[in-house]
Amino acid sequence: MGLYRKFLIAAALLFAVSATLTINSGDAEARCKKFGFTVNDYGKKGPTEDAKRLLDKHIAEWMAKNNIKNYRTKPKTVSCKLFIDVILFDEYTCRADTLACW
């Protein structure tokens, strides 16, 4: 084999090993889980705030149940859909979602 061909094989092997190490290093880092909580109530502000608050409570309970003391959450997203449209009041279904990592 020529020197150029040996160099190409060595470079390919080095690339494969470094790619494998990069992929596997993610396992040692934080693990994450997506959480969500849905609330149905009158008005829009109430169920929006309740969904966020109850999502935080749900995450804290899940972490405690799984003996995880240190975790962080990503910013929450809340989406609301009109459930019932009545002249005097409106009822919304709001869902808060986030990613929690430990």
C-alpha positions as a Markdown table, in Angstrom:
| # | Residue | x | y | z |
|---|---|---|---|---|
| 1 | Met | 0.0 | 0.0 | 0.0 |
| 2 | Gly | 1.2 | 3.4 | -0.7 |
| 3 | Leu | 1.8 | 6.1 | 1.9 |
| 4 | Tyr | -1.2 | 8.2 | 0.6 |
| 5 | Arg | -3.6 | 5.2 | 1.0 |
| 6 | Lys | -2.3 | 4.5 | 4.5 |
| 7 | Phe | -2.9 | 8.1 | 5.4 |
| 8 | Leu | -6.5 | 8.0 | 4.1 |
| 9 | Ile | -7.3 | 4.8 | 6.1 |
| 10 | Ala | -5.7 | 6.3 | 9.3 |
| 11 | Ala | -7.7 | 9.5 | 8.8 |
| 12 | Ala | -11.0 | 7.6 | 8.3 |
| 13 | Leu | -10.4 | 5.5 | 11.4 |
| 14 | Leu | -9.6 | 8.6 | 13.5 |
| 15 | Phe | -12.8 | 10.2 | 12.2 |
| 16 | Ala | -14.9 | 7.2 | 13.1 |
| 17 | Val | -13.4 | 6.9 | 16.6 |
| 18 | Ser | -13.9 | 10.6 | 17.3 |
| 19 | Ala | -17.5 | 10.5 | 16.0 |
| 20 | Thr | -18.3 | 7.5 | 18.3 |
| 21 | Leu | -16.8 | 9.3 | 21.3 |
| 22 | Thr | -18.8 | 12.4 | 20.5 |
| 23 | Ile | -22.1 | 10.5 | 20.2 |
| 24 | Asn | -21.5 | 8.5 | 23.4 |
| 25 | Ser | -20.5 | 11.5 | 25.5 |
| 26 | Gly | -24.1 | 12.7 | 25.4 |
| 27 | Asp | -25.0 | 9.7 | 27.7 |
| 28 | Ala | -22.9 | 11.2 | 30.5 |
| 29 | Glu | -24.6 | 14.5 | 30.3 |
| 30 | Ala | -28.1 | 15.5 | 31.4 |
| 31 | Arg | -31.1 | 13.4 | 30.7 |
| 32 | Cys | -34.3 | 15.1 | 29.7 |
| 33 | Lys | -38.1 | 14.3 | 29.7 |
| 34 | Lys | -40.9 | 16.3 | 28.2 |
| 35 | Phe | -43.8 | 17.2 | 30.5 |
| 36 | Gly | -47.2 | 18.6 | 29.9 |
| 37 | Phe | -50.3 | 19.6 | 31.8 |
| 38 | Thr | -53.8 | 20.5 | 30.5 |
| 39 | Val | -56.4 | 22.6 | 32.3 |
| 40 | Asn | -59.9 | 23.4 | 31.3 |
| 41 | Asp | -61.6 | 26.4 | 32.9 |
| 42 | Tyr | -63.6 | 29.6 | 32.3 |
| 43 | Gly | -61.7 | 32.6 | 30.9 |
| 44 | Lys | -58.3 | 32.4 | 29.3 |
| 45 | Lys | -56.0 | 33.9 | 31.9 |
| 46 | Gly | -57.0 | 31.5 | 34.7 |
| 47 | Pro | -56.4 | 28.2 | 32.9 |
| 48 | Thr | -53.1 | 29.6 | 31.4 |
| 49 | Glu | -51.7 | 30.4 | 34.8 |
| 50 | Asp | -53.1 | 27.2 | 36.3 |
| 51 | Ala | -51.6 | 25.0 | 33.6 |
| 52 | Lys | -48.1 | 26.5 | 34.2 |
| 53 | Arg | -48.4 | 26.2 | 38.0 |
| 54 | Leu | -49.8 | 22.7 | 37.9 |
| 55 | Leu | -47.1 | 21.7 | 35.4 |
| 56 | Asp | -44.4 | 22.8 | 37.9 |
| 57 | Lys | -46.1 | 20.8 | 40.7 |
| 58 | His | -46.4 | 17.7 | 38.5 |
| 59 | Ile | -42.7 | 18.0 | 37.6 |
| 60 | Ala | -41.6 | 18.4 | 41.2 |
| 61 | Glu | -43.7 | 15.3 | 42.2 |
| 62 | Trp | -42.3 | 13.2 | 39.4 |
| 63 | Met | -38.7 | 14.2 | 40.3 |
| 64 | Ala | -39.3 | 13.5 | 44.0 |
| 65 | Lys | -40.8 | 10.1 | 43.1 |
| 66 | Asn | -37.7 | 9.3 | 41.0 |
| 67 | Asn | -35.2 | 10.6 | 43.7 |
| 68 | Ile | -34.0 | 13.4 | 41.5 |
| 69 | Lys | -33.0 | 16.4 | 43.5 |
| 70 | Asn | -31.3 | 18.7 | 41.0 |
| 71 | Tyr | -33.2 | 19.5 | 37.8 |
| 72 | Arg | -34.0 | 22.4 | 35.6 |
| 73 | Thr | -36.8 | 23.2 | 33.3 |
| 74 | Lys | -36.7 | 24.9 | 29.9 |
| 75 | Pro | -39.1 | 27.8 | 29.3 |
| 76 | Lys | -42.7 | 26.8 | 29.2 |
| 77 | Thr | -45.0 | 27.1 | 26.2 |
| 78 | Val | -48.7 | 27.4 | 26.6 |
| 79 | Ser | -51.3 | 26.9 | 24.0 |
| 80 | Cys | -55.0 | 27.5 | 24.5 |
| 81 | Lys | -58.1 | 26.5 | 22.5 |
| 82 | Leu | -61.6 | 27.8 | 22.9 |
| 83 | Phe | -63.7 | 24.9 | 24.3 |
| 84 | Ile | -67.1 | 26.5 | 24.7 |
| 85 | Asp | -68.1 | 30.0 | 23.3 |
| 86 | Val | -71.1 | 31.3 | 25.2 |
| 87 | Ile | -72.1 | 34.9 | 25.2 |
| 88 | Leu | -71.6 | 35.5 | 28.9 |
| 89 | Phe | -68.4 | 33.4 | 29.3 |
| 90 | Asp | -65.9 | 31.5 | 27.3 |
| 91 | Glu | -64.3 | 28.2 | 28.4 |
| 92 | Tyr | -60.7 | 27.4 | 27.3 |
| 93 | Thr | -58.5 | 24.3 | 27.4 |
| 94 | Cys | -54.9 | 25.3 | 28.0 |
| 95 | Arg | -51.9 | 23.1 | 27.8 |
| 96 | Ala | -48.5 | 24.0 | 29.2 |
| 97 | Asp | -45.4 | 22.0 | 28.0 |
| 98 | Thr | -41.7 | 22.1 | 28.9 |
| 99 | Leu | -38.6 | 20.0 | 29.0 |
| 100 | Ala | -37.1 | 19.1 | 32.3 |
| 101 | Cys | -33.5 | 18.0 | 32.5 |
| 102 | Trp | -31.4 | 16.5 | 35.3 |
